[in-house]
Amino acid sequence: MMISTRFVLLLSMVGFLALLSDAAKAEIQNVICDRNEYGGKSVETTYERGDKHYSDVIKEIISFDEAGKVTKVEHFYRDKFADDKGYYKSVAYYDGNGKVTKEEQFYTDKFVRSKGGFKAVARYDNNEKVIAIESFYTDRFADEKGYYKAIARYDDKGKVTKLESYYTDKFAGEKGYYKTISYYDGNGSVTKLESFYTDKFANDKGFDEIISYYDGGEETIRAEYFMNGRLIPMR
């Protein structure tokens, strides 16, 4: 399964969010909530002509906790920016030390029609490096392709090490498996594939998981069959 380019779009958002955190000149700020879900205020900033962010951003909403620390930053983008980048809204979540722990991206209708994904969530480690990106697909895409969610996991060099794919009930009923996990080497080739099967399939076939090993290409080296975590000898 190919990894979508929308992951690349989300990764590029980090630097842009940092830029938006700078003080702006031509802006209007309003407290839209005196006590939000984090116990603090939420402040909305709208940008006017003359501000450096005006061409890209409609507004920004920053939510603070009881101690006055930033917990969440939302950005709503103008049509041109959204059309160019593919997303119309982004949300960044921060820990108590001011570091981003999670970012969400919400895609435009145009992007959804083209790529099938309507939302992506990036998760970060303590050094603000991406460790996982979770992508969510529309019902129409899922019905056509079979999977409704995928999670790509990254190493400290930014390379994908593992890709988890979650399949629809319809697909699982036809193919037998509801989830797969692909493992990648440093060259981006699949070295191992885990396939997890439904209870119905397991009752019929006698196994609920298969682990396939590859030679770094298309060829399978061997396959192992399991039932409830126990290796089953296959003839």
C-alpha positions in Angstrom: 0.0 0.0 0.0 1.4 3.4 -1.0 1.8 6.1 1.6 -0.1 9.2 0.5 1.5 12.6 -0.2 -0.9 14.1 2.4 1.6 13.0 5.0 4.2 15.2 3.5 1.8 18.1 3.6 1.2 17.6 7.3 4.9 17.5 8.1 5.5 20.8 6.4 2.9 22.4 8.6 5.2 22.5 11.7 7.4 25.3 10.5 4.4 27.3 9.4 2.7 27.0 12.8 5.9 28.3 14.5 5.8 31.3 12.2 2.2 32.1 13.1 3.0 32.2 16.8 4.9 35.5 16.3 3.3 38.7 17.3 1.3 40.3 14.5 0.7 44.0 13.9 -2.6 44.3 12.1 -4.9 42.1 14.1 -8.0 42.1 16.3 -8.1 40.0 19.5 -11.2 38.9 21.4 -11.7 36.7 24.4 -14.3 34.2 23.1 -14.4 32.0 26.2 -13.6 32.9 29.8 -13.3 29.3 31.0 -12.6 26.7 28.3 -12.2 22.9 28.6 -8.7 23.4 30.0 -9.8 25.8 32.7 -8.4 29.0 31.1 -9.4 31.5 28.5 -9.6 31.2 24.7 -8.5 34.1 22.6 -9.5 34.6 19.0 -7.3 36.7 16.7 -8.5 37.8 13.3 -6.1 39.3 10.8 -6.6 42.5 8.8 -4.9 43.8 5.6 -1.4 44.9 6.4 -0.7 41.9 8.6 1.9 39.5 7.3 -0.5 36.5 7.9 -3.5 38.1 6.3 -3.1 36.4 2.9 -3.1 33.0 4.4 -5.0 33.0 7.7 -8.5 34.1 8.5 -8.2 33.7 12.2 -6.3 32.0 15.0 -7.8 30.7 18.3 -5.4 30.1 21.2 -6.7 28.2 24.3 -4.9 28.5 27.6 -5.1 26.4 30.8 -5.6 27.7 34.3 -2.0 28.6 34.7 -2.1 30.7 31.5 -0.1 28.2 29.4 -1.0 27.5 25.8 -2.7 24.1 25.4 -4.3 24.4 21.9 -3.8 26.6 18.8 -6.3 26.5 15.9 -5.8 28.1 12.5 -8.4 28.7 9.9 -7.0 29.3 6.4 -8.2 31.4 3.5 -9.5 29.8 0.3 -6.3 30.3 -1.8 -4.0 28.9 0.9 -6.4 26.0 1.5 -6.6 25.3 -2.2 -2.9 25.3 -2.6 -2.0 23.2 0.5 -5.1 21.0 0.7 -6.3 21.8 4.2 -8.5 24.5 5.5 -7.9 24.1 9.3 -5.2 22.9 11.6 -5.1 22.3 15.3 -1.9 22.0 17.4 -1.9 20.7 21.0 0.8 21.6 23.5 2.1 20.1 26.7 3.0 22.0 29.9 6.5 22.7 28.5 5.2 24.5 25.4 6.0 21.6 23.1 3.7 20.3 20.4 2.4 16.8 21.2 -0.2 16.4 18.4 -1.4 18.2 15.3 -4.6 17.7 13.3 -5.2 18.7 9.7 -8.6 19.0 8.1 -8.7 18.7 4.3 -10.7 20.6 1.7 -13.5 19.0 -0.4 -11.2 19.2 -3.4 -8.4 17.3 -1.6 -10.9 14.8 -0.3 -12.2 14.1 -3.8 -8.7 13.7 -5.1 -7.0 11.7 -2.2 -9.8 10.3 -0.2 -8.5 11.4 3.2 -10.5 14.0 5.2 -8.3 14.3 8.3 -4.8 13.5 9.4 -3.3 13.5 12.9 0.4 13.7 13.6 1.9 12.7 17.0 5.3 14.0 18.3 7.9 12.8 20.8 9.4 15.0 23.5 11.8 16.5 20.9 8.8 17.5 18.7 9.7 14.9 16.0 6.9 13.1 14.2 6.6 9.6 15.5 3.2 8.7 13.9 0.7 10.1 11.4 -2.9 8.7 11.5 -5.0 9.2 8.4 -8.8 9.0 8.2 -10.7 8.3 5.0 -14.2 9.0 3.8 -16.8 6.3 3.6 -16.8 6.5 -0.2 -13.0 6.0 -0.4 -13.2 3.2 2.2 -15.9 1.4 0.3 -13.8 1.5 -2.9 -10.3 0.8 -1.5 -11.3 -1.3 1.5 -9.6 0.6 4.3 -10.9 3.5 6.4 -7.8 4.4 8.5 -4.0 4.1 8.3 -1.3 4.8 10.8 2.3 5.4 9.6 5.0 5.2 12.3 8.4 6.9 11.8 11.9 6.5 13.2 14.1 9.4 14.4 15.3 10.0 10.8 11.8 10.6 9.5 11.5 7.3 7.7 8.4 5.1 7.8 9.1 1.9 9.8 5.6 0.5 10.1 2.2 1.1 8.4 -1.0 -0.1 10.0 -4.1 -0.4 7.8 -7.6 -0.9 9.1 -10.3 -2.4 6.9 -14.0 -2.1 6.6 -16.4 -4.8 7.7 -17.4 -5.3 4.1 -13.7 -5.9 3.0 -13.1 -8.1 6.0 -16.1 -10.2 5.2 -14.8 -10.7 1.6 -11.0 -11.1 2.3 -11.1 -12.4 5.8 -8.7 -9.9 7.4 -9.6 -6.7 9.2 -6.1 -5.3 9.9 -2.6 -5.5 8.4 0.8 -4.2 9.7 3.6 -3.7 7.2 7.2 -3.3 8.4 9.8 -1.4 6.3 13.5 -1.5 6.1 15.8 1.6 5.6 15.2 1.5 1.8 11.4 1.6 2.1 10.9 -2.1 1.2 8.5 -4.3 3.1 10.3 -6.9 5.2 7.3 -8.3 7.2 3.5 -8.3 6.9 1.1 -9.2 9.7 -2.5 -10.0 8.7 -5.2 -10.3 11.3 -8.3 -12.2 10.5 -11.9 -12.2 11.7 -13.4 -14.7 14.1 -15.5 -16.2 11.3 -12.5 -16.7 9.1 -10.5 -18.2 12.0 -13.3 -20.6 12.8 -13.4 -21.7 9.1 -9.6 -21.8 8.5 -8.1 -22.6 11.9 -5.9 -19.5 12.2 -6.4 -15.8 13.0 -3.1 -14.3 12.1 -0.4 -14.7 9.4 3.1 -13.3 9.5 4.7 -13.1 6.1 8.4 -12.4 5.7 9.9 -10.9 2.5 13.4 -10.6 1.0 13.2 -6.9 0.6 11.3 -7.2 -2.6 8.2 -8.9 -3.8 9.2 -12.5 -2.9 8.0 -14.2 0.3 10.6 -16.0 2.2 8.2 -17.8 4.6 4.9 -17.5 6.3 3.9 -18.3 9.8 0.3 -19.1 10.9 -1.1 -18.4 14.4 -4.2 -19.1 16.4 -4.7 -17.1 19.6 -1.0 -16.2 19.6 0.2 -19.9 19.2 2.2 -20.9 16.2 0.5 -23.5 14.1 2.6 -26.0 12.1 1.3 -25.9 8.5 1.9 -28.8 6.0 
